[in-house]
Amino acid sequence: MKIYYYDVKYRVRDWRKIKSLIIKVISENKYKPGDLNYIVTNDKEIQELNKKYLKHDYPTDVLSFRYSKGQIIDGEIFISIETVKRNSKIYKTTVKNELLRVIIHGTLHLCGFKDRKKAEKEIIRKAEDYWLKYIKY
């Protein structure tokens, strides 16, 4: 499990703590972490990915791509730090907390959680809130 940065100055702090939390999230959902990459990037890059793979021509905070089947999770999670910063102001939270939320959110997607329907959004939000309590960040 690694973190990468593409065309941004921002750096994630306490990656070891976050990594431990990601492992817990995955394990509690009956999966095993495999080859996982978290890529922190900007709005331009994430918008390109969103347009190419999901046909949405706008930036988003997080995109998850799972490359495996079965119990081992291999995948990539792309995070736009620019959108995370904007959302932290909208939701009146810190950038660190909002970043952690989207890391958890993307990881939950890899575990099969969805958020297209209202009921699914409520379920994933409750799961995010549950896991946010596990780390002092």
Helices and strands as residue ranges (DSSP letters): E 2-5, H 15-28, E 32-41, H 43-54, E 62-66, E 72-80, H 81-90, H 95-110, H 118-132
